[in-house]
Amino acid sequence: MQVESANSSEFPSVLSGDTLEPSPYQAALFHLRQGLQALGDLSPGSDRVKRQAHDELVSLQRQVLQLLHVHFAPSRDARRRFGDVLRQHRSEAGLTQEQVADYSQLSLSLIRKLEQGTKQPGRTALLSLCSVAELKLVPSEVTTLPAVREYSHRLAPNWYVSPGFDSVQMMSDFGQQLNGGGGSMEQTYVYLDHKSALDWIQLCNTPSYIASFRESMPHEAIAKRIHEVFGNVGLDLIALGPGDGKSEVQLVKQIRQHCDEPNIRFYLLDASQPLLSRAFKHAADAFDDDAGVFVCGIQGNFHHLPRYMQLHYTPARSHRRRIYMLLGNTIGNIEHEPYFFQNAFAGAAPGDLLLFDADYSFTTSNDPAQIRSQDPALSKPVPEGHQRWLGGPIRRYCHDVQDVSFSFRLDTNRPLAGSYGLQFIAKVSLPGQRTKEFCMWQVRRYEPQSLIQCMRNLDWEPIGQIPFTGSKTRPKGVLIFQKRMPR
């Protein structure tokens, strides 16, 4: 990761140095420059009086930034007199005292007294001296309006590999497990290599998936609820495990339509490089001409979310709001949901939003026979698309494999009451009539109130439960939660 990105506008609170907290000067400089940017974006239209007022406000904000830098910049030695600083800058600029007096429209005697230290500069004198560009008392980047986002965001780093993330080692571990005695695969592995990613993308773009998920997701209702909660503020949208990114991009488009002056940072975080690449390209293409949306890809494991300091500023301090998104039934692939929510979101701040979609249980009974009679998936074979996707890694990396067959296994040993899981079991045939079994993937159904109660216990307050639409979708909804102060 490049060092420059630590102080970029996209990651404003991740500062270089020994502390993650910005100094008071850095915090004041950041917020005042944000104010200058906001004033620059405020269009006065054709009204002459408004244009004059706008120019005056911008000028006043620049003056505040100048005074902040002169008095509080850490590069200033508090023990050094202003007269010495003025003399040094004048000498480096090759100016005489008479020229400085002329350019600043101050008297020559005042310039002499300031350099001698017999008089301290007042606010008017300071601002007049700061206006002399040759003196360079204040760096030009402090008081200039930030570059228009349409151009500046294209120059910012927008792809990161998380520290310690090693996809090669992950593939090696995956191969070792496939050549072991069997067991349950961590869900991240089945998306890692390029062929698996391609099979998954094809699966997600079949007519049945599009009808039951993409076209049925209540994007507009979700965006409306977010706007009701946050209003017109800067947003950080963090998509965890976005797959090909199509659902997330569609939701961001809807959210953007509710923003009067959009200022959105759209982060895509995925362990699979090929999936992340596909999602990032789709998002970058979708918002290429949109100056209000910055797209960033982060290759990493969302189970390790607290490690990724790029995403861990305090929204209250930066006047932004953060939204975590887990779409595509990602929650249904989590092994232990309470543990995941408690640990993966340890860096969430009060006010943050978390939204995810979940399949609902067809029955609240824990009786396996009752579940099998009610859930239609358990009466059918594993779909061919899933068999091709999940069987591919076994055939590529498992030694001596002769055949792979799939079946569903019901999992009722779940931590949340009323939930159960469907495990995709691969039976691998080996020479000598030997076999071994792997649980390659899992999806889960939830009783919504049990899920809501779990989140409440973890200090996430429910603020929305929006059902999927369309006759072809199974019982499913999007749940939205807001982080509250710990009790």
C-alpha positions in Angstrom: 0.0 0.0 0.0 1.4 3.4 -0.9 2.3 5.7 1.9 0.7 8.6 0.2 -2.7 7.0 0.5 -2.6 7.3 4.3 -3.4 11.0 4.0 -5.6 10.9 0.9 -9.0 12.5 0.8 -10.5 9.0 0.5 -9.0 7.9 3.9 -8.9 11.2 5.8 -8.3 9.9 9.3 -5.6 7.3 8.7 -2.6 9.5 9.4 1.0 8.7 9.2 2.9 8.8 12.4 2.8 7.0 15.7 -0.9 7.5 16.5 -4.1 6.9 14.7 -5.6 10.1 16.2 -5.0 13.3 14.2 -3.4 16.2 15.9 -5.7 19.1 16.8 -4.1 21.1 13.9 -4.6 18.3 11.4 -8.2 17.9 12.5 -8.9 21.6 12.3 -7.2 21.8 8.9 -9.2 18.9 7.5 -12.6 20.3 8.6 -11.9 23.8 7.5 -10.8 22.6 4.1 -13.9 20.5 3.9 -15.8 23.7 4.6 -13.9 25.5 1.8 -14.8 22.6 -0.5 -18.5 22.8 0.5 -18.5 26.6 -0.1 -16.9 26.0 -3.5 -19.6 23.5 -4.4 -22.3 26.0 -3.3 -23.5 27.5 -6.5 -24.8 31.1 -6.2 -26.4 31.0 -9.6 -26.9 34.2 -11.6 -27.9 36.3 -8.6 -25.4 39.1 -8.3 -25.9 39.6 -4.6 -25.5 35.9 -3.9 -22.4 35.7 -6.0 -20.9 38.6 -4.0 -21.8 36.9 -0.7 -20.4 33.6 -2.0 -17.0 35.3 -2.9 -16.9 36.9 0.5 -17.5 33.6 2.3 -14.8 31.9 0.3 -12.4 34.7 1.1 -13.2 34.6 4.8 -12.7 30.8 4.9 -9.3 31.2 3.2 -8.3 33.8 5.8 -9.2 31.4 8.6 -7.0 28.8 7.0 -4.2 31.2 6.7 -4.4 32.3 10.3 -4.6 28.6 11.4 -1.4 27.7 9.5 0.6 30.8 10.7 -0.3 30.3 14.3 -0.6 26.5 14.7 1.2 24.6 12.0 3.4 21.9 13.6 6.3 23.0 11.4 6.3 26.3 13.3 8.7 26.5 16.2 6.6 28.0 19.0 9.8 29.6 20.4 10.7 31.3 17.1 9.6 34.9 16.7 7.3 35.8 13.8 9.9 38.5 12.8 12.5 35.8 12.2 10.1 33.8 10.1 9.2 36.9 8.1 12.8 37.8 7.6 13.7 34.3 6.4 10.8 34.1 3.9 11.6 37.6 2.6 15.2 36.7 2.1 14.4 33.4 0.4 12.0 35.3 -1.9 14.7 37.8 -2.8 12.5 40.8 -1.7 13.5 44.0 0.1 11.6 45.4 3.0 10.4 48.1 0.8 9.0 45.6 -1.7 7.2 43.6 1.0 5.7 46.9 2.3 4.5 47.8 -1.2 3.1 44.3 -2.1 1.3 44.0 1.3 0.2 47.6 1.4 1.6 48.0 4.9 4.0 50.7 6.0 7.7 50.2 5.8 8.1 51.1 9.4 5.7 48.3 10.4 7.6 45.8 8.3 10.8 46.8 10.1 9.3 46.6 13.6 7.8 43.2 12.8 11.2 41.8 11.7 12.9 43.4 14.7 10.4 41.9 17.0 9.4 45.2 18.6 5.8 44.8 17.4 3.6 41.7 17.1 1.4 41.5 13.9 -2.3 42.0 14.2 -4.8 40.0 12.2 -5.0 42.6 9.4 -1.2 42.7 9.1 -0.9 38.9 9.1 -3.5 38.5 6.4 -1.9 41.2 4.3 1.5 39.5 4.5 -0.1 36.1 3.7 -1.5 37.6 0.6 2.0 38.2 -0.8 2.5 35.0 -2.8 6.3 35.4 -3.1 6.7 35.2 0.7 5.0 31.8 0.9 4.1 32.2 4.5 1.2 29.8 3.9 1.5 26.9 1.3 -0.9 27.4 -1.6 -2.4 24.0 -1.1 -3.7 25.0 2.3 -6.1 27.7 1.0 -6.8 26.6 -2.5 -10.1 24.8 -3.3 -9.4 21.0 -3.6 -9.3 19.8 -7.2 -12.7 19.0 -8.7 -13.5 15.5 -7.7 -14.3 14.5 -11.2 -10.5 14.7 -11.9 -8.9 14.2 -8.5 -10.5 10.9 -7.6 -9.1 9.3 -10.8 -5.6 10.1 -9.6 -6.1 8.7 -6.1 -5.0 5.1 -5.3 -8.1 3.0 -5.7 -7.0 -0.6 -5.2 -5.4 -2.0 -2.1 -4.1 -5.4 -0.9 -4.6 -5.7 2.9 -1.5 -6.2 5.0 -0.8 -9.9 5.6 -3.3 -11.1 2.9 -1.8 -14.0 1.0 -4.0 -15.6 -1.6 -1.3 -17.9 -2.8 -1.0 -19.4 0.7 -4.8 -19.6 0.9 -4.8 -21.7 -2.3 -2.1 -23.9 -0.9 -4.1 -24.5 2.3 -7.2 -25.2 0.2 -5.3 -27.9 -1.8 -4.0 -29.5 1.4 -7.4 -29.7 2.9 -8.9 -31.2 -0.3 -6.2 -33.9 -0.2 -6.9 -34.6 3.4 -9.5 -36.9 4.9 -12.5 -34.6 4.3 -14.3 -32.0 6.3 -16.0 -28.6 6.0 -14.5 -25.9 3.7 -14.3 -22.3 4.8 -16.6 -20.5 2.4 -13.9 -18.1 1.1 -12.0 -20.9 -0.6 -14.7 -21.7 -3.2 -14.3 -18.3 -4.9 -10.5 -18.1 -4.9 -9.3 -19.3 -8.3 -10.3 -17.8 -11.6 -12.3 -20.8 -12.9 -14.3 -21.0 -9.7 -15.0 -17.2 -9.9 -16.1 -17.6 -13.5 -18.4 -20.5 -12.6 -19.9 -18.4 -9.8 -20.5 -15.4 -12.0 -22.2 -17.6 -14.6 -24.4 -19.1 -11.8 -25.4 -15.6 -10.6 -26.5 -14.5 -14.1 -28.8 -17.4 -14.8 -32.5 -16.4 -15.4 -33.6 -18.1 -12.2 -31.1 -16.2 -10.0 -31.8 -12.9 -11.7 -35.6 -13.3 -11.2 -35.3 -14.6 -7.6 -32.6 -12.2 -6.4 -31.4 -9.3 -8.6 -34.8 -8.2 -9.9 -36.5 -8.9 -6.6 -34.2 -7.0 -4.3 -36.0 -3.8 -2.9 -33.2 -1.4 -3.9 -35.5 1.7 -4.0 -37.0 1.0 -0.6 -33.6 0.4 1.0 -32.2 3.7 -0.5 -35.3 5.6 0.8 -34.9 4.2 4.3 -31.2 5.1 4.3 -32.0 8.7 3.2 -34.6 8.9 6.0 -32.0 8.0 8.6 -29.0 10.0 7.3 -30.3 12.8 5.1 -27.8 14.6 2.8 -24.4 13.6 4.2 -21.2 12.1 2.8 -21.5 8.3 2.8 -19.0 5.5 3.0 -20.6 2.3 1.5 -18.6 -0.8 2.2 -19.6 -3.9 0.2 -18.4 -7.1 1.9 -18.0 -10.1 -0.4 -19.7 -8.3 -3.4 -19.3 -11.1 -5.9 -19.7 -9.6 -9.4 -20.9 -6.3 -7.7 -24.1 -6.0 -9.8 -26.5 -5.9 -6.8 -24.3 -3.5 -4.8 -23.8 -1.1 -7.8 -27.6 -1.1 -8.4 -28.2 -0.2 -4.7 -25.5 2.6 -4.8 -27.2 4.0 -7.9 -30.5 4.2 -6.0 -28.8 5.8 -2.9 -27.1 8.3 -5.1 -30.4 9.4 -6.6 -31.6 10.4 -3.1 -28.5 12.6 -2.6 -28.8 16.3 -3.5 -25.0 16.7 -3.7 -23.6 13.1 -3.6 -20.3 12.5 -1.9 -20.0 8.8 -1.8 -17.0 6.5 -1.2 -17.9 3.0 -2.5 -15.5 0.3 -1.2 -15.6 -3.3 -2.4 -13.9 -5.8 -0.1 -13.4 -9.4 -1.3 -10.8 -12.2 -0.8 -11.2 -13.4 -4.4 -9.0 -11.4 -6.7 -11.0 -12.4 -9.9 -14.3 -11.6 -8.3 -13.1 -8.3 -6.9 -11.6 -7.4 -10.3 -15.0 -8.0 -12.0 -16.9 -6.1 -9.3 -14.5 -3.2 -9.4 -14.6 -2.9 -13.2 -18.4 -3.0 -13.1 -18.5 -0.3 -10.4 -15.8 1.9 -12.1 -17.7 1.7 -15.4 -21.0 2.5 -13.8 -19.7 5.6 -12.0 -16.9 6.6 -14.5 -18.6 10.0 -15.3 -20.0 10.6 -11.8 -17.8 13.0 -9.8 -19.9 12.2 -6.7 -18.8 8.6 -6.4 -15.3 7.3 -5.7 -14.8 3.6 -6.2 -12.1 1.6 -4.3 -11.3 -2.1 -4.3 -9.7 -3.8 -1.3 -8.5 -7.4 -1.5 -8.9 -8.9 1.9 -11.0 -11.1 4.1 -14.1 -9.5 5.6 -13.7 -11.7 8.7 -10.6 -9.6 9.4 -12.5 -6.3 9.0 -11.1 -4.7 12.2 -7.5 -5.0 10.7 -8.3 -2.7 7.8 -7.5 0.8 9.1 -8.5 2.5 5.8 -12.1 1.9 6.9 -11.8 2.8 10.6 -12.2 6.5 10.9 -14.9 7.9 13.3 -17.8 9.1 11.2 -18.8 11.7 13.8 -15.5 13.3 13.5 -15.4 13.5 9.7 -19.1 14.4 9.2 -19.7 11.2 7.2 -21.8 8.1 7.7 -20.8 4.5 7.1 -22.9 1.7 5.8 -21.8 -2.0 5.7 -23.5 -4.1 3.1 -23.7 -7.9 3.0 -25.7 -8.8 -0.1 -26.3 -12.0 -2.0 -27.2 -14.1 1.0 -23.6 -13.7 2.3 -24.9 -13.9 5.9 -26.1 -17.5 5.0 -22.5 -18.6 4.5 -21.3 -17.5 7.9 -20.5 -20.4 10.2 -21.4 -18.7 13.5 -23.4 -15.6 13.0 -23.3 -14.0 16.6 -19.6 -14.5 16.8 -19.1 -13.0 13.3 -21.2 -9.9 14.0 -19.5 -9.4 17.4 -16.0 -9.6 16.1 -16.0 -8.5 12.4 -17.7 -5.3 13.3 -15.8 -4.5 16.4 -14.6 -1.2 14.7 -18.2 0.0 13.9 -19.1 3.3 15.5 -22.4 4.4 16.9 -24.6 5.5 14.1 -23.2 3.2 11.5 -25.6 1.1 9.4 -25.4 -2.6 8.6 -27.7 -4.1 6.1 -27.9 -7.7 4.7 -30.4 -9.9 3.0 -31.5 -13.2 4.5 -33.5 -16.2 3.5 -36.3 -16.9 5.9 -37.2 -20.3 7.3 -40.0 -22.2 5.8 -40.9 -23.5 9.3 -39.9 -22.6 12.8 -39.9 -26.3 13.8 -36.5 -28.0 14.7 -37.9 -31.4 13.6 -35.8 -32.5 10.5 -38.8 -34.3 9.0 -40.9 -31.2 9.3 -38.2 -29.0 7.7 -37.7 -31.5 4.8 -41.4 -31.5 4.1 -41.7 -27.7 4.1 -38.4 -26.6 2.4 -38.7 -27.3 -1.4 -34.9 -27.2 -1.9 -34.5 -30.4 0.2 -36.8 -32.4 -2.2 -34.7 -31.6 -5.2 -31.1 -32.5 -6.3 -28.3 -30.0 -6.0 -28.6 -27.8 -9.1 -26.2 -28.5 -12.0 -24.7 -25.0 -11.8 -23.8 -25.5 -8.2 -22.3 -28.9 -8.9 -20.2 -27.5 -11.7 -19.0 -24.6 -9.5 -18.3 -26.5 -6.3 -17.0 -29.6 -8.0 -14.5 -27.7 -10.1 -11.9 -27.2 -7.3 -12.1 -30.8 -6.3 -11.4 -32.0 -9.8 -8.6 -29.5 -10.2 -6.8 -29.9 -6.9 -7.8 -33.2 -5.3 -5.3 -36.0 -6.3 -6.6 -39.1 -7.9 -10.3 -38.1 -7.9 -12.4 -40.3 -10.1 -15.9 -39.0 -9.5 -17.7 -36.3 -7.5 -21.4 -36.4 -6.6 -23.5 -34.0 -4.6 -26.4 -34.1 -2.1 -28.0 -31.8 0.4 -27.5 -32.4 4.2 -29.8 -30.7 6.7 -28.0 -28.8 9.5 -30.2 -28.0 12.5 -27.3 -27.4 14.9 -27.4 -23.7 14.6 -26.7 -20.9 17.2 -29.9 -18.9 16.3 -33.2 -20.3 17.3 -35.5 -21.2 14.4 -32.7 -21.3 11.8 -31.3 -24.2 9.9 -28.8 -24.8 7.1 -28.5 -26.6 3.8 -25.1 -28.1 3.4 -23.8 -28.9 -0.1 -22.0 -32.3 0.5 -19.5 -33.5 -2.1 -18.8 -37.3 -2.1 -15.4 -37.9 -3.7 -14.7 -41.3 -5.2 -11.0 -42.4 -5.2 -9.1 -45.5 -6.4 -9.7 -48.7 -4.5 -13.3 -47.8 -3.8 -12.2 -45.2 -1.3 -14.4 -42.2 -0.6 -14.3 -39.0 1.4 -16.8 -36.2 1.9 -16.5 -32.4 2.0 -19.1 -29.8 3.0 -18.2 -27.4 0.1 -20.9 -24.7 0.8 -23.7 -23.8 3.1 -26.8 -21.7 2.9 -29.1 -20.9 5.9 -32.6 -20.0 6.6 -33.5 -17.7 9.5 -36.5 -16.9 11.7 -36.3 -13.1 11.4 -37.2 -12.2 15.0 -34.5 -14.5 16.3 -32.0 -12.8 14.0 -33.2 -9.4 15.1 -32.9 -10.3 18.8 -29.3 -11.5 18.2 -28.4 -8.2 16.7 -30.1 -6.3 19.5 -28.0 -8.2 22.0 -24.9 -7.0 20.1 -26.0 -3.3 20.2 -27.4 -3.1 16.7 -30.9 -1.6 16.7 -33.3 -2.7 13.9 -34.5 0.2 11.8 -35.9 -1.6 8.7 -37.1 -5.0 7.5 -38.0 -4.9 3.8 -39.3 -7.9 2.0 -38.1 -9.0 -1.5 -40.7 -8.5 -4.2 -41.9 -10.7 -7.0 -43.8 -14.0 -7.2 -40.7 -16.1 -8.1 -38.7 -15.3 -4.9 -38.6 -17.5 -1.8 -39.3 -16.0 1.6 -36.6 -13.4 1.9 -36.0 -9.9 3.1 -33.4 -7.1 3.8 -32.7 -6.2 7.4 -31.2 -2.9 8.3 -29.6 -2.2 11.7 -28.0 0.9 13.2 -25.2 0.7 15.8 -26.1 2.2 19.1 -23.9 3.1 22.1 -23.0 0.0 24.2 -25.3 -0.4 27.1 
